[in-house]
């Protein structure tokens, strides 16, 4: 997987035609869920490019050829497919609300997230997307092929989030003197607690008082189950890339340590609010995943 170095600004200069590999492939898996949700009549959001990413990658990593890869895994995937649209919708609403005042958005580990194209941003909002050069290059190629135009300003910045990345973001135009809204979705499981601490430390150093952040919290059991399920669906060892199993403490405690005041939202409660109630948890590993998903999301404000 290629990390770092290049900065792609406002859609120019895509770096790679390759389909993402390794941990970058997980971005395709999330895109597959968004494509499936977009096909539903009762969809919780509309992602017009998710299916294009899959097509460009040569197929759906959740396709029938990958079904039944192990006992219970199809069910785990079904549970994740139930949960993921709740998460997407929650973060969509968080960013819409945050940008009523804030003009800079940073999507950390953006993957194939197309929020820069679909949330109705004002022209003076800049959306920075951080991910690897490989993922951002593939993404740009597909978006260019679709003739996609961002609603506000979109700036893609290729970095390795395990290393120092703040200077690349600032070089790309991010103003650390102005408030910012951050989203960390589907990343912390891939990093060690120490790498996550460095990541949040860097974010906190760039976020002035009044800035916002939203993160997902998943129980470590859920992370382990998901890693195994992803390995089955991807046909490769994704689980071994889940080096850290997250942040190692409750999200609110973690954020408080770095100067953020949090509010927690329960995924199950949100699912009812969105008219897509998550099934009640029982006592099987699959049910534990569902229960863990109930840990939900946190929105925090920089003190
Ligand atoms: N947030 C996106 C979403 O929900 O659709 C993508 C989530 S995907 C599960 C994880 C993403 O994290 C991938 O796009 C991967 O490339 C990125 N990622 C993981 N480790 C990274 C690192 N060290 N540096 C940059 N990106 C990384």
py3Dmol code that shows the C-alpha trace and the ligand (Angstrom):
import py3Dmol

protein = """\
ATOM      1  CA  UNK A   1       0.000   0.000   0.000  1.00  0.00           C
ATOM      2  CA  UNK A   2       1.345   3.395  -0.989  1.00  0.00           C
ATOM      3  CA  UNK A   3       1.254   6.055   1.702  1.00  0.00           C
ATOM      4  CA  UNK A   4       2.046   9.685   1.913  1.00  0.00           C
ATOM      5  CA  UNK A   5       3.843  12.389   0.085  1.00  0.00           C
ATOM      6  CA  UNK A   6       1.507  13.557  -2.624  1.00  0.00           C
ATOM      7  CA  UNK A   7      -1.130  16.181  -2.228  1.00  0.00           C
ATOM      8  CA  UNK A   8      -4.051  16.127  -4.642  1.00  0.00           C
ATOM      9  CA  UNK A   9      -5.903  19.410  -4.695  1.00  0.00           C
ATOM     10  CA  UNK A  10      -9.455  19.894  -5.943  1.00  0.00           C
ATOM     11  CA  UNK A  11      -9.509  16.780  -7.980  1.00  0.00           C
ATOM     12  CA  UNK A  12      -6.339  17.242 -10.009  1.00  0.00           C
ATOM     13  CA  UNK A  13      -3.399  14.929 -10.332  1.00  0.00           C
ATOM     14  CA  UNK A  14      -4.660  11.462  -9.526  1.00  0.00           C
ATOM     15  CA  UNK A  15      -1.745   9.230  -8.672  1.00  0.00           C
ATOM     16  CA  UNK A  16      -2.757   5.666  -9.292  1.00  0.00           C
ATOM     17  CA  UNK A  17      -4.954   3.455 -11.416  1.00  0.00           C
ATOM     18  CA  UNK A  18      -4.526   0.532  -9.064  1.00  0.00           C
ATOM     19  CA  UNK A  19      -7.401  -0.891  -7.074  1.00  0.00           C
ATOM     20  CA  UNK A  20      -6.689  -0.417  -3.342  1.00  0.00           C
ATOM     21  CA  UNK A  21      -5.029  -3.325  -1.591  1.00  0.00           C
ATOM     22  CA  UNK A  22      -4.412  -4.274   2.020  1.00  0.00           C
ATOM     23  CA  UNK A  23      -6.134  -2.031   4.525  1.00  0.00           C
ATOM     24  CA  UNK A  24      -7.147   0.247   1.638  1.00  0.00           C
ATOM     25  CA  UNK A  25      -9.405  -2.549   0.403  1.00  0.00           C
ATOM     26  CA  UNK A  26     -11.588  -2.095   3.454  1.00  0.00           C
ATOM     27  CA  UNK A  27     -12.688   1.225   1.925  1.00  0.00           C
ATOM     28  CA  UNK A  28     -14.272  -0.788  -0.890  1.00  0.00           C
ATOM     29  CA  UNK A  29     -16.124  -2.893   1.620  1.00  0.00           C
ATOM     30  CA  UNK A  30     -17.722   0.160   3.192  1.00  0.00           C
ATOM     31  CA  UNK A  31     -18.530   1.449  -0.292  1.00  0.00           C
ATOM     32  CA  UNK A  32     -20.259  -1.876  -0.987  1.00  0.00           C
ATOM     33  CA  UNK A  33     -22.549  -1.291   1.964  1.00  0.00           C
ATOM     34  CA  UNK A  34     -23.286   2.250   0.822  1.00  0.00           C
ATOM     35  CA  UNK A  35     -24.099   0.971  -2.676  1.00  0.00           C
ATOM     36  CA  UNK A  36     -26.493  -1.593  -1.202  1.00  0.00           C
ATOM     37  CA  UNK A  37     -28.164   1.040   0.981  1.00  0.00           C
ATOM     38  CA  UNK A  38     -28.494   3.424  -1.961  1.00  0.00           C
ATOM     39  CA  UNK A  39     -30.419   0.729  -3.871  1.00  0.00           C
ATOM     40  CA  UNK A  40     -33.073   0.539  -1.143  1.00  0.00           C
ATOM     41  CA  UNK A  41     -36.360   2.384  -1.524  1.00  0.00           C
ATOM     42  CA  UNK A  42     -36.200   3.308   2.192  1.00  0.00           C
ATOM     43  CA  UNK A  43     -32.513   4.338   2.070  1.00  0.00           C
ATOM     44  CA  UNK A  44     -31.062   6.381   4.924  1.00  0.00           C
ATOM     45  CA  UNK A  45     -28.764   8.252   2.495  1.00  0.00           C
ATOM     46  CA  UNK A  46     -27.957   8.363  -1.186  1.00  0.00           C
ATOM     47  CA  UNK A  47     -24.380   7.759  -2.314  1.00  0.00           C
ATOM     48  CA  UNK A  48     -24.369   8.255  -6.082  1.00  0.00           C
ATOM     49  CA  UNK A  49     -20.804   6.988  -6.601  1.00  0.00           C
ATOM     50  CA  UNK A  50     -20.572   3.942  -4.315  1.00  0.00           C
ATOM     51  CA  UNK A  51     -21.577   1.544  -7.099  1.00  0.00           C
ATOM     52  CA  UNK A  52     -19.049   3.140  -9.481  1.00  0.00           C
ATOM     53  CA  UNK A  53     -16.200   2.411  -7.062  1.00  0.00           C
ATOM     54  CA  UNK A  54     -17.251  -1.223  -6.912  1.00  0.00           C
ATOM     55  CA  UNK A  55     -17.546  -1.519 -10.651  1.00  0.00           C
ATOM     56  CA  UNK A  56     -14.102   0.030 -11.139  1.00  0.00           C
ATOM     57  CA  UNK A  57     -12.648  -2.396  -8.605  1.00  0.00           C
ATOM     58  CA  UNK A  58     -13.950  -5.389 -10.519  1.00  0.00           C
ATOM     59  CA  UNK A  59     -16.872  -6.370  -8.332  1.00  0.00           C
ATOM     60  CA  UNK A  60     -18.546  -6.387  -4.991  1.00  0.00           C
ATOM     61  CA  UNK A  61     -16.385  -7.732  -2.127  1.00  0.00           C
ATOM     62  CA  UNK A  62     -19.660  -8.830  -0.524  1.00  0.00           C
ATOM     63  CA  UNK A  63     -20.826 -10.529  -3.713  1.00  0.00           C
ATOM     64  CA  UNK A  64     -22.298 -14.003  -3.799  1.00  0.00           C
ATOM     65  CA  UNK A  65     -18.901 -15.524  -4.591  1.00  0.00           C
ATOM     66  CA  UNK A  66     -17.798 -14.494  -1.115  1.00  0.00           C
ATOM     67  CA  UNK A  67     -20.919 -15.588   0.730  1.00  0.00           C
ATOM     68  CA  UNK A  68     -20.786 -18.409   3.230  1.00  0.00           C
ATOM     69  CA  UNK A  69     -17.055 -18.125   3.821  1.00  0.00           C
ATOM     70  CA  UNK A  70     -17.304 -19.558   7.321  1.00  0.00           C
ATOM     71  CA  UNK A  71     -19.696 -20.462  10.045  1.00  0.00           C
ATOM     72  CA  UNK A  72     -21.697 -17.444  11.096  1.00  0.00           C
ATOM     73  CA  UNK A  73     -19.776 -14.938   9.010  1.00  0.00           C
ATOM     74  CA  UNK A  74     -22.611 -14.288   6.593  1.00  0.00           C
ATOM     75  CA  UNK A  75     -24.707 -13.409   9.627  1.00  0.00           C
ATOM     76  CA  UNK A  76     -22.000 -11.159  11.015  1.00  0.00           C
ATOM     77  CA  UNK A  77     -21.933  -9.371   7.699  1.00  0.00           C
ATOM     78  CA  UNK A  78     -25.695  -9.095   7.728  1.00  0.00           C
ATOM     79  CA  UNK A  79     -25.453  -7.462  11.150  1.00  0.00           C
ATOM     80  CA  UNK A  80     -22.751  -5.095   9.993  1.00  0.00           C
ATOM     81  CA  UNK A  81     -24.827  -4.274   6.924  1.00  0.00           C
ATOM     82  CA  UNK A  82     -27.689  -3.394   9.279  1.00  0.00           C
ATOM     83  CA  UNK A  83     -25.461  -1.238  11.460  1.00  0.00           C
ATOM     84  CA  UNK A  84     -23.318   0.586   8.873  1.00  0.00           C
ATOM     85  CA  UNK A  85     -26.136   2.685   7.350  1.00  0.00           C
ATOM     86  CA  UNK A  86     -27.044   3.913  10.850  1.00  0.00           C
ATOM     87  CA  UNK A  87     -23.450   5.041  11.281  1.00  0.00           C
ATOM     88  CA  UNK A  88     -23.346   6.760   7.887  1.00  0.00           C
ATOM     89  CA  UNK A  89     -26.591   8.587   8.526  1.00  0.00           C
ATOM     90  CA  UNK A  90     -25.438   9.672  11.993  1.00  0.00           C
ATOM     91  CA  UNK A  91     -22.173  11.131  10.682  1.00  0.00           C
ATOM     92  CA  UNK A  92     -24.006  12.791   7.770  1.00  0.00           C
ATOM     93  CA  UNK A  93     -26.207  14.608  10.271  1.00  0.00           C
ATOM     94  CA  UNK A  94     -23.241  15.502  12.492  1.00  0.00           C
ATOM     95  CA  UNK A  95     -21.409  17.151   9.575  1.00  0.00           C
ATOM     96  CA  UNK A  96     -24.487  18.982   8.298  1.00  0.00           C
ATOM     97  CA  UNK A  97     -25.028  20.395  11.777  1.00  0.00           C
ATOM     98  CA  UNK A  98     -21.346  21.256  12.382  1.00  0.00           C
ATOM     99  CA  UNK A  99     -21.059  23.176   9.110  1.00  0.00           C
ATOM    100  CA  UNK A 100     -23.860  25.544  10.071  1.00  0.00           C
ATOM    101  CA  UNK A 101     -20.978  27.509  11.581  1.00  0.00           C
ATOM    102  CA  UNK A 102     -17.683  25.786  10.780  1.00  0.00           C
ATOM    103  CA  UNK A 103     -16.093  26.178   7.332  1.00  0.00           C
ATOM    104  CA  UNK A 104     -13.328  23.524   7.462  1.00  0.00           C
ATOM    105  CA  UNK A 105     -14.104  19.803   7.560  1.00  0.00           C
ATOM    106  CA  UNK A 106     -11.447  17.097   7.856  1.00  0.00           C
ATOM    107  CA  UNK A 107     -12.480  13.545   7.037  1.00  0.00           C
ATOM    108  CA  UNK A 108      -9.752  11.371   8.524  1.00  0.00           C
ATOM    109  CA  UNK A 109      -9.249   8.056   6.657  1.00  0.00           C
ATOM    110  CA  UNK A 110     -11.881   9.193   4.156  1.00  0.00           C
ATOM    111  CA  UNK A 111     -11.596   6.080   2.024  1.00  0.00           C
ATOM    112  CA  UNK A 112     -14.299   6.194  -0.667  1.00  0.00           C
ATOM    113  CA  UNK A 113     -16.504   8.544   1.369  1.00  0.00           C
ATOM    114  CA  UNK A 114     -18.329  10.886  -1.054  1.00  0.00           C
ATOM    115  CA  UNK A 115     -19.699  13.348   1.485  1.00  0.00           C
ATOM    116  CA  UNK A 116     -17.841  16.146  -0.314  1.00  0.00           C
ATOM    117  CA  UNK A 117     -20.278  15.528  -3.188  1.00  0.00           C
ATOM    118  CA  UNK A 118     -23.551  14.719  -1.491  1.00  0.00           C
ATOM    119  CA  UNK A 119     -24.262  16.654   1.710  1.00  0.00           C
ATOM    120  CA  UNK A 120     -25.241  19.957   0.113  1.00  0.00           C
ATOM    121  CA  UNK A 121     -22.187  21.941   1.297  1.00  0.00           C
ATOM    122  CA  UNK A 122     -22.068  25.708   0.944  1.00  0.00           C
ATOM    123  CA  UNK A 123     -19.529  26.976  -1.591  1.00  0.00           C
ATOM    124  CA  UNK A 124     -17.274  28.377   1.166  1.00  0.00           C
ATOM    125  CA  UNK A 125     -16.891  25.045   2.993  1.00  0.00           C
ATOM    126  CA  UNK A 126     -13.625  23.166   2.379  1.00  0.00           C
ATOM    127  CA  UNK A 127     -13.601  19.414   2.890  1.00  0.00           C
ATOM    128  CA  UNK A 128     -10.136  17.920   3.447  1.00  0.00           C
ATOM    129  CA  UNK A 129      -9.865  14.176   2.905  1.00  0.00           C
ATOM    130  CA  UNK A 130      -6.963  12.254   4.448  1.00  0.00           C
ATOM    131  CA  UNK A 131      -6.067   8.727   3.323  1.00  0.00           C
ATOM    132  CA  UNK A 132      -3.314   6.851   1.519  1.00  0.00           C
ATOM    133  CA  UNK A 133      -2.125   7.879  -1.955  1.00  0.00           C
ATOM    134  CA  UNK A 134      -3.321   4.530  -3.273  1.00  0.00           C
ATOM    135  CA  UNK A 135      -6.906   4.933  -2.049  1.00  0.00           C
ATOM    136  CA  UNK A 136      -7.144   8.620  -2.985  1.00  0.00           C
ATOM    137  CA  UNK A 137      -5.671   7.960  -6.436  1.00  0.00           C
ATOM    138  CA  UNK A 138      -8.186   5.216  -7.183  1.00  0.00           C
ATOM    139  CA  UNK A 139     -10.996   7.379  -5.833  1.00  0.00           C
ATOM    140  CA  UNK A 140      -9.998  10.322  -8.011  1.00  0.00           C
ATOM    141  CA  UNK A 141      -9.846   8.212 -11.138  1.00  0.00           C
ATOM    142  CA  UNK A 142     -13.365   6.895 -10.587  1.00  0.00           C
ATOM    143  CA  UNK A 143     -14.782  10.316  -9.658  1.00  0.00           C
ATOM    144  CA  UNK A 144     -13.159  11.897 -12.712  1.00  0.00           C
ATOM    145  CA  UNK A 145     -14.650   9.137 -14.865  1.00  0.00           C
ATOM    146  CA  UNK A 146     -18.093  10.004 -13.469  1.00  0.00           C
ATOM    147  CA  UNK A 147     -17.585  13.740 -14.023  1.00  0.00           C
ATOM    148  CA  UNK A 148     -18.196  14.265 -10.297  1.00  0.00           C
ATOM    149  CA  UNK A 149     -17.922  17.841  -9.005  1.00  0.00           C
ATOM    150  CA  UNK A 150     -17.665  18.618  -5.271  1.00  0.00           C
ATOM    151  CA  UNK A 151     -20.283  20.938  -3.790  1.00  0.00           C
ATOM    152  CA  UNK A 152     -17.882  23.075  -1.766  1.00  0.00           C
ATOM    153  CA  UNK A 153     -14.118  22.859  -2.125  1.00  0.00           C
ATOM    154  CA  UNK A 154     -12.536  19.402  -1.826  1.00  0.00           C
ATOM    155  CA  UNK A 155      -8.866  18.887  -1.030  1.00  0.00           C
ATOM    156  CA  UNK A 156      -7.487  15.350  -0.897  1.00  0.00           C
ATOM    157  CA  UNK A 157      -4.265  14.936   1.073  1.00  0.00           C
ATOM    158  CA  UNK A 158      -2.295  11.688   0.827  1.00  0.00           C
ATOM    159  CA  UNK A 159      -0.733  10.776   4.175  1.00  0.00           C
ATOM    160  CA  UNK A 160       0.164   7.908   6.454  1.00  0.00           C
ATOM    161  CA  UNK A 161      -1.942   8.495   9.542  1.00  0.00           C
ATOM    162  CA  UNK A 162       0.531   6.531  11.657  1.00  0.00           C
ATOM    163  CA  UNK A 163       3.152   9.195  10.954  1.00  0.00           C
ATOM    164  CA  UNK A 164       3.230  12.984  11.216  1.00  0.00           C
ATOM    165  CA  UNK A 165       0.562  14.279   8.779  1.00  0.00           C
ATOM    166  CA  UNK A 166      -0.471  17.696  10.179  1.00  0.00           C
ATOM    167  CA  UNK A 167       2.087  19.656   8.158  1.00  0.00           C
ATOM    168  CA  UNK A 168       0.748  18.156   4.895  1.00  0.00           C
ATOM    169  CA  UNK A 169      -2.759  19.213   5.874  1.00  0.00           C
ATOM    170  CA  UNK A 170      -1.624  22.744   6.679  1.00  0.00           C
ATOM    171  CA  UNK A 171       0.411  22.885   3.442  1.00  0.00           C
ATOM    172  CA  UNK A 172      -2.787  21.948   1.602  1.00  0.00           C
ATOM    173  CA  UNK A 173      -4.509  25.033   3.022  1.00  0.00           C
ATOM    174  CA  UNK A 174      -5.993  23.981   6.385  1.00  0.00           C
ATOM    175  CA  UNK A 175      -6.060  26.951   8.782  1.00  0.00           C
ATOM    176  CA  UNK A 176      -5.299  25.856  12.354  1.00  0.00           C
ATOM    177  CA  UNK A 177      -6.409  29.301  13.575  1.00  0.00           C
ATOM    178  CA  UNK A 178     -10.011  28.700  12.460  1.00  0.00           C
ATOM    179  CA  UNK A 179     -12.535  26.192  13.887  1.00  0.00           C
ATOM    180  CA  UNK A 180     -12.738  22.816  12.211  1.00  0.00           C
ATOM    181  CA  UNK A 181     -15.047  19.790  12.187  1.00  0.00           C
ATOM    182  CA  UNK A 182     -13.392  16.374  12.197  1.00  0.00           C
ATOM    183  CA  UNK A 183     -14.734  12.938  11.402  1.00  0.00           C
ATOM    184  CA  UNK A 184     -12.912   9.727  12.347  1.00  0.00           C
ATOM    185  CA  UNK A 185     -14.984   6.850  10.921  1.00  0.00           C
ATOM    186  CA  UNK A 186     -13.787   3.288  10.509  1.00  0.00           C
ATOM    187  CA  UNK A 187     -10.141   3.953  11.394  1.00  0.00           C
ATOM    188  CA  UNK A 188      -9.253   3.499  15.064  1.00  0.00           C
ATOM    189  CA  UNK A 189      -9.456  -0.312  14.856  1.00  0.00           C
ATOM    190  CA  UNK A 190      -6.535  -0.345  12.427  1.00  0.00           C
ATOM    191  CA  UNK A 191      -4.215   1.547  14.733  1.00  0.00           C
ATOM    192  CA  UNK A 192      -2.638   0.699  18.068  1.00  0.00           C
ATOM    193  CA  UNK A 193      -3.749   2.674  21.133  1.00  0.00           C
ATOM    194  CA  UNK A 194      -0.414   4.549  20.921  1.00  0.00           C
ATOM    195  CA  UNK A 195      -0.970   5.430  17.241  1.00  0.00           C
ATOM    196  CA  UNK A 196      -4.519   6.512  18.050  1.00  0.00           C
ATOM    197  CA  UNK A 197      -3.182   8.721  20.846  1.00  0.00           C
ATOM    198  CA  UNK A 198      -0.726  10.343  18.436  1.00  0.00           C
ATOM    199  CA  UNK A 199      -3.530  10.806  15.908  1.00  0.00           C
ATOM    200  CA  UNK A 200      -5.865  12.491  18.400  1.00  0.00           C
ATOM    201  CA  UNK A 201      -2.974  14.523  19.787  1.00  0.00           C
ATOM    202  CA  UNK A 202      -2.290  15.869  16.297  1.00  0.00           C
ATOM    203  CA  UNK A 203      -5.972  16.592  15.666  1.00  0.00           C
ATOM    204  CA  UNK A 204      -6.250  18.357  19.016  1.00  0.00           C
ATOM    205  CA  UNK A 205      -3.214  20.493  18.190  1.00  0.00           C
ATOM    206  CA  UNK A 206      -4.888  21.650  14.975  1.00  0.00           C
ATOM    207  CA  UNK A 207      -8.382  22.178  16.423  1.00  0.00           C
ATOM    208  CA  UNK A 208      -9.020  25.541  18.097  1.00  0.00           C
ATOM    209  CA  UNK A 209     -11.572  25.891  20.881  1.00  0.00           C
ATOM    210  CA  UNK A 210     -15.099  25.354  19.555  1.00  0.00           C
ATOM    211  CA  UNK A 211     -13.983  22.810  16.949  1.00  0.00           C
ATOM    212  CA  UNK A 212     -15.941  19.559  16.752  1.00  0.00           C
ATOM    213  CA  UNK A 213     -15.095  15.907  16.291  1.00  0.00           C
ATOM    214  CA  UNK A 214     -17.181  12.783  15.900  1.00  0.00           C
ATOM    215  CA  UNK A 215     -15.916   9.228  16.359  1.00  0.00           C
ATOM    216  CA  UNK A 216     -17.416   5.787  16.483  1.00  0.00           C
ATOM    217  CA  UNK A 217     -16.921   3.481  19.394  1.00  0.00           C
ATOM    218  CA  UNK A 218     -16.952  -0.286  18.900  1.00  0.00           C
ATOM    219  CA  UNK A 219     -16.293  -2.833  21.603  1.00  0.00           C
ATOM    220  CA  UNK A 220     -13.046  -4.807  21.068  1.00  0.00           C
ATOM    221  CA  UNK A 221     -15.086  -8.026  20.629  1.00  0.00           C
ATOM    222  CA  UNK A 222     -16.941  -6.420  17.769  1.00  0.00           C
ATOM    223  CA  UNK A 223     -13.691  -5.244  16.210  1.00  0.00           C
ATOM    224  CA  UNK A 224     -12.251  -8.779  16.358  1.00  0.00           C
ATOM    225  CA  UNK A 225     -15.387 -10.304  14.855  1.00  0.00           C
ATOM    226  CA  UNK A 226     -15.469  -7.732  12.121  1.00  0.00           C
ATOM    227  CA  UNK A 227     -11.823  -8.320  11.274  1.00  0.00           C
ATOM    228  CA  UNK A 228     -12.458 -12.019  10.811  1.00  0.00           C
ATOM    229  CA  UNK A 229     -15.567 -11.395   8.751  1.00  0.00           C
ATOM    230  CA  UNK A 230     -13.702  -8.905   6.570  1.00  0.00           C
ATOM    231  CA  UNK A 231     -10.942 -11.441   5.974  1.00  0.00           C
ATOM    232  CA  UNK A 232     -13.513 -13.916   4.738  1.00  0.00           C
ATOM    233  CA  UNK A 233     -15.233 -11.425   2.474  1.00  0.00           C
ATOM    234  CA  UNK A 234     -11.979 -10.007   1.132  1.00  0.00           C
ATOM    235  CA  UNK A 235     -10.354 -13.374   0.611  1.00  0.00           C
ATOM    236  CA  UNK A 236      -7.231 -12.093   2.336  1.00  0.00           C
ATOM    237  CA  UNK A 237      -5.964 -11.641   5.849  1.00  0.00           C
ATOM    238  CA  UNK A 238      -7.494  -8.342   6.857  1.00  0.00           C
ATOM    239  CA  UNK A 239      -7.624  -9.350  10.505  1.00  0.00           C
ATOM    240  CA  UNK A 240      -3.860  -9.182  10.899  1.00  0.00           C
ATOM    241  CA  UNK A 241      -3.968  -5.525   9.854  1.00  0.00           C
ATOM    242  CA  UNK A 242      -6.140  -4.680  12.836  1.00  0.00           C
ATOM    243  CA  UNK A 243      -3.093  -4.041  14.858  1.00  0.00           C
ATOM    244  CA  UNK A 244      -4.551  -2.152  17.746  1.00  0.00           C
ATOM    245  CA  UNK A 245      -8.191  -3.049  18.290  1.00  0.00           C
ATOM    246  CA  UNK A 246      -9.001   0.553  18.862  1.00  0.00           C
ATOM    247  CA  UNK A 247      -8.358   3.089  21.523  1.00  0.00           C
ATOM    248  CA  UNK A 248      -8.428   0.845  24.597  1.00  0.00           C
ATOM    249  CA  UNK A 249     -10.745   3.031  26.644  1.00  0.00           C
ATOM    250  CA  UNK A 250     -14.170   4.619  26.348  1.00  0.00           C
ATOM    251  CA  UNK A 251     -14.280   7.245  23.615  1.00  0.00           C
ATOM    252  CA  UNK A 252     -15.461   9.976  25.989  1.00  0.00           C
ATOM    253  CA  UNK A 253     -12.543   9.291  28.365  1.00  0.00           C
ATOM    254  CA  UNK A 254     -10.099   9.267  25.461  1.00  0.00           C
ATOM    255  CA  UNK A 255     -11.408  12.556  24.094  1.00  0.00           C
ATOM    256  CA  UNK A 256     -11.482  14.186  27.537  1.00  0.00           C
ATOM    257  CA  UNK A 257      -7.766  13.410  27.973  1.00  0.00           C
ATOM    258  CA  UNK A 258      -7.070  15.500  24.869  1.00  0.00           C
ATOM    259  CA  UNK A 259      -9.325  18.430  25.803  1.00  0.00           C
ATOM    260  CA  UNK A 260     -12.693  17.540  24.270  1.00  0.00           C
ATOM    261  CA  UNK A 261     -16.152  17.504  25.941  1.00  0.00           C
ATOM    262  CA  UNK A 262     -18.254  14.641  24.617  1.00  0.00           C
ATOM    263  CA  UNK A 263     -21.846  13.675  24.117  1.00  0.00           C
ATOM    264  CA  UNK A 264     -22.600  10.001  23.452  1.00  0.00           C
ATOM    265  CA  UNK A 265     -25.294   8.652  21.134  1.00  0.00           C
ATOM    266  CA  UNK A 266     -26.551   5.094  21.265  1.00  0.00           C
ATOM    267  CA  UNK A 267     -26.620   3.342  17.879  1.00  0.00           C
ATOM    268  CA  UNK A 268     -29.747   1.360  18.789  1.00  0.00           C
ATOM    269  CA  UNK A 269     -31.607   4.485  19.831  1.00  0.00           C
ATOM    270  CA  UNK A 270     -30.493   6.206  16.622  1.00  0.00           C
ATOM    271  CA  UNK A 271     -31.653   3.222  14.554  1.00  0.00           C
ATOM    272  CA  UNK A 272     -35.163   3.635  15.989  1.00  0.00           C
ATOM    273  CA  UNK A 273     -35.063   7.366  15.299  1.00  0.00           C
ATOM    274  CA  UNK A 274     -34.142   6.612  11.661  1.00  0.00           C
ATOM    275  CA  UNK A 275     -36.931   4.038  11.302  1.00  0.00           C
ATOM    276  CA  UNK A 276     -34.442   1.175  10.874  1.00  0.00           C
ATOM    277  CA  UNK A 277     -34.427  -0.587  14.243  1.00  0.00           C
ATOM    278  CA  UNK A 278     -31.387  -2.792  14.900  1.00  0.00           C
ATOM    279  CA  UNK A 279     -32.285  -6.313  16.037  1.00  0.00           C
ATOM    280  CA  UNK A 280     -32.136  -6.859  19.815  1.00  0.00           C
ATOM    281  CA  UNK A 281     -28.925  -8.566  21.005  1.00  0.00           C
ATOM    282  CA  UNK A 282     -28.890 -12.151  22.259  1.00  0.00           C
ATOM    283  CA  UNK A 283     -25.958 -14.267  23.446  1.00  0.00           C
ATOM    284  CA  UNK A 284     -24.198 -15.513  20.304  1.00  0.00           C
ATOM    285  CA  UNK A 285     -21.023 -13.901  18.861  1.00  0.00           C
ATOM    286  CA  UNK A 286     -23.183 -12.321  16.201  1.00  0.00           C
ATOM    287  CA  UNK A 287     -25.457 -10.902  18.851  1.00  0.00           C
ATOM    288  CA  UNK A 288     -22.459  -9.627  20.769  1.00  0.00           C
ATOM    289  CA  UNK A 289     -21.510  -7.710  17.631  1.00  0.00           C
ATOM    290  CA  UNK A 290     -24.955  -6.172  17.495  1.00  0.00           C
ATOM    291  CA  UNK A 291     -24.800  -5.320  21.178  1.00  0.00           C
ATOM    292  CA  UNK A 292     -21.367  -3.798  20.732  1.00  0.00           C
ATOM    293  CA  UNK A 293     -22.638  -1.706  17.872  1.00  0.00           C
ATOM    294  CA  UNK A 294     -25.011  -0.222  20.417  1.00  0.00           C
ATOM    295  CA  UNK A 295     -22.067   1.553  21.933  1.00  0.00           C
ATOM    296  CA  UNK A 296     -22.601   3.988  19.142  1.00  0.00           C
ATOM    297  CA  UNK A 297     -21.054   7.347  18.486  1.00  0.00           C
ATOM    298  CA  UNK A 298     -19.590  10.363  20.223  1.00  0.00           C
ATOM    299  CA  UNK A 299     -19.672  14.010  19.235  1.00  0.00           C
ATOM    300  CA  UNK A 300     -17.253  16.257  21.093  1.00  0.00           C
ATOM    301  CA  UNK A 301     -16.408  19.945  21.276  1.00  0.00           C
ATOM    302  CA  UNK A 302     -12.870  21.263  21.810  1.00  0.00           C
ATOM    303  CA  UNK A 303     -12.530  23.096  25.135  1.00  0.00           C
TER     304      UNK A 303
END
"""
ligand_1 = """\
27
LIG
N -13.984 6.316 6.612
C -14.200 5.617 5.377
C -15.578 5.045 5.324
O -16.209 4.878 6.382
O -16.033 4.736 4.239
C -13.163 4.504 5.127
C -13.144 3.446 6.183
S -12.119 2.058 5.695
C -12.812 0.831 6.747
C -10.557 2.416 6.488
C -9.737 3.459 5.756
O -8.625 3.788 6.580
C -9.164 2.997 4.421
O -9.533 3.901 3.414
C -7.659 2.983 4.651
O -6.905 3.304 3.496
C -7.514 4.026 5.728
N -6.301 3.858 6.526
C -6.025 2.867 7.409
N -4.801 3.044 7.931
C -4.303 4.186 7.374
C -3.089 4.901 7.519
N -2.122 4.473 8.337
N -2.904 6.034 6.798
C -3.871 6.477 5.951
N -5.060 5.843 5.779
C -5.261 4.704 6.480
"""
view = py3Dmol.view(width=600, height=400)
view.addModel(protein, "pdb")
view.setStyle({"model": 0}, {"cartoon": {"style": "trace"}})
view.addModel(ligand_1, "xyz")
view.setStyle({"model": 1}, {"stick": {}})
view.zoomTo()
view.show()
